Amino acid sequence: MLAHSVFFALHDSSPAAIESFLAAGRRDLDGHPGVVFFAIGTLNPDLKRPVNDRDFDVGLHVVFESRASHDAYQVDPRHLRFLEETKPNWKRARVFDVDL
């Protein structure tokens, strides 16, 4: 399996902008072939330990059954639509891909 996690810092981090971002993620990034787990959510405001990285607004986690599933997702039209619609609001995106 392959875990694909992306942490987004947004230019506009207002509640409305974050909700719009989450809705686009749920619409376009969930339900792809080979997805074992999908979650998208916001920074937990209460966890402020020194080891917590808090430089993001939205976290995305997708676990794929294989590298091939991940690669197909990357070029899928729904994923590309998400990128096109949300990228103007990205201040920063950090991607972490992990073999499980």
Secondary structure, DSSP 8 states (H G I E B T S, - for coil): -EEEEEEEEES--SHHHHHHHHHHHHHHHSS-TTEEEEEEEE--TT---TT-----SEEEEEEESSHHHHHHHHH-HHHHHHHHHHGGGEEEEEEEEEE-
